[in-house]
Amino acid sequence: MTADSLTHARFPFDIVGFDLDGTLLDTSGDLTAAVNHALGLAGRSPLTIVQVKTMIGGGGAAMLRLALEQSGGCPPEEFASYHQELLTHYDAHIADLTQPYPGLIEVLDALAAKGVTLAVATNKGEGRAVKLLGLMGLLERFACVIGGDTLGPGNAKPSPAPIIEMIARCGGGRAAFVGDSVFDVAAAKAAGIPAIAVSFGFLNGPVEALGADVVIDHYDELLSTLARLGG
């Protein structure tokens, strides 16, 4: 086999990054329980998982604000205490109901076998993301985990900063990003890399409206999709 044919056969991406909530893991059950804990303390009615799913993606504070707005809002001076209660509850139950999406483990294995470096860029706080991935037995698969607070205020997705930092920490190279929200797609596009959206994530509208380069319905489509995108 010639050097040219070896190069041609090489997988087209050096790095594949993933969002966490709604992309790698279905965290909706544990997040809903935490939201409802805070809502209960505020004297509000609980929300369903379906309702909470549409609020996930911008971080815990944004999620709680949306939940409180559905029942009349919240005085600014009270919000911080409810947010802290949500976080405390979530930290104590972070992996009770959470599961990886079907086909995830298999595609992570396949990408690793091709020499692809895997990473996470999430708007979840870095410490919680690392804790959750560790409890799920997934942490060692990723070269780095960039959280919503890793780079300081104003540098969470949709800013491209987490994606750019992810690529740098992985040693550079051609990268693609997989996510389920407009934050993910906007961050990837602003960083100049392809964005793949998953239709099974925490959507608040049609997945096509996210503007991703490609949409997949199951992780068994990811490898071939990346190959086509990189062709």
N, C-alpha and C positions, 0 to 999 in steps of 0.2 A: 504493500500500500504506500502510495506516495505521500509526501508532506502535504500536498494540496488536498488530497482526498481525506487525510486525517483531519485537516482543518475544517473541511466541509462537513464531516461527520460529527464534529464537536457540537454539543448542545449550545444553542445561541445565547443563552443568558448565564452570566456568572453569578448573579444574585437574584433571588426572588424574595421580596418582602411581603409580609401579611399584616393586615389589621388583626385585632384580637377578637373583640366582642362582635358576634354576628358573622365572623369570617372564619377564624380558626375554631372558635368555641361558641356553642349556644349557651350563653350566660343568662338568658332571659328569665329563667325561673328564680335564680338567686337575686338578680337585680330587681325583679318585681317584688319579691319578699322584702327587700330593703326599702324600696320606695313605699310600700304599703305600711311598713313599720313607722316610717316618718309621717306618713299621712294620718295614721291612727293617732299619733301624738298630737297632731294638729287638729284633731276632731273631724277629719275628712273620711269619706268613704273610700274603700280600697279600689284599685284599678285592676283590670285583667292583664294577663301576659300580652295579649294582642294589643292592648292600648299602650302598654309600657314599651313594647318593641319599637314603636314609631318614635319614641323619645330618646333612644339610645344612640350614641355616636359622638356627641359633643362633650362628653365627660359627665361626672356625677352631679355637679352643681346644675348644669344645664338641664339634665334629665329631671331633677327634682323641681326646678322652676317650672318646667312644662307640666309636670304632674300637679303642682299646686295651682297653676293657672286654670286648670280644668275645673277647679272647685272654688274659684273666687280669688285666687292670688294669695300673696303673703306679704305682710309688712316687712320691709327690709331689715329692721332690727331683730326680727324673729327668725329670719331665714338661716342664719349661720348655725343656730342651735339645732334646727331640723336637719340641716345638711350634715352636721357632725353625728347626729343620731343615725342617719342613713349609713354613713361610712362605718360607724362602730358596728352596726348590725351586719353590714355586708362583710366586714373583715372577719367576723365570727362565723359566717356561713358562706364563705366565698366559693366553695366547691361542693356544696351539698347537692345541687341539682345540675350543675354544669357538665356538659358532655362535648367531646369533639364532634364535628359534623361528619356524616358518613363519607368514607373514602379518604379522609384527611391523612390518617397515619400512613396509608399505602402510598399516597402521592408524595408525602414528605420523604419516605424511604426511597422512592424512585428518583426524586430530585437529588437527594444526597448521593445516591449511587452514580449519578451523572456528574458529580463534582460540584454541584451548585451550592453556594453558600446561602443559608436561610436566615431570615431576620424578621423581627417584629417591630412595627411602628404603630402605636396605639395612642388614643387620647386618654386612656386609663392612666392613672398615676403609675410611674415606673415600679415603685415598690410593690403595689398590688398586682401589677401585671407579672412581675417576677415570681411573687408568691403563688399566684394562681397557676402559672405554667409549671412551677415546681411541684405543686400538689397534683397536677394532672399528669406528671411524669414526662413533660414535653420540653422543659427548660433547656436541657443539654443539646437539643436539636438546633438551637438558634445561636448564631454567632453574637448577636446583640439584641437587646430589647430597649427601644426608645419609647419612653412614656410621654404623656401630655405635659408633664412637669420637668422632663429631663433637661430641656434647653432653656427653661425660664419662661416668664410670662410673654404671651404673644407669639410663641413658637410652637404651638400645637397645630395639627392639621385643622384647616386647609392650608396653612403655611407649608411651603415646600421644605422648610428647615429640617423637620424630622426625617424626611426621605433622603435629603442630601447628607445628613449626618449618618443615617443608616448605611448608605453606600460607602461613605468614607470609612466607617468602622469595620466594614466588611472587606476593606482593602481595595475598593474601586473595581470598576468593570461595568459591563452592560447589565442593567437591572430592569426588572418589571415589578409591579406592585399589585396585590390582590386585596380587594376590600368590598364593603357593602354599602357605603354611604357617599354622599356628595363630598364630604370632607376628604375621603380617601382618593376619589377621582381627581378632585381639584388639586390636592397636594402632589399626586403623581404627575399630573400634566404640567403643573408649575415647575416641577423638578426635571421635566423633559424626558420622562420615561413612560412606557405603556401602562395603562390602567386596565385591570381585569375586574369586573364586578361579578359577585355571586348573587344569584337570584333567590337564594335561600336565607339571606341575612335579614337584618333588622331594617326593613324598607319602610319609608313613609309615603311611597308613591310607586309608580311603575319603575322597574329597574332600568328600563331603556332611557328614562329621563335623567339618569345619573351622568350620561355622556361618556361612559367608559368605551375603550377601544373594542372590547369584547365582553360578552356576558356568558357565564357558564352556569349550568343548572345543577351540576354535581362535580365533585372533585375528580372523578374519573375522566373528565374532559380537560383538566388543567394541563397535563403534559403535552398533549397534541396541540392545544391552543397556544401554548408558549412556543412550540416549534414553528407553528404557522406565523405567529407574530414576529418571530426572529428570522424568518426566511428571507 
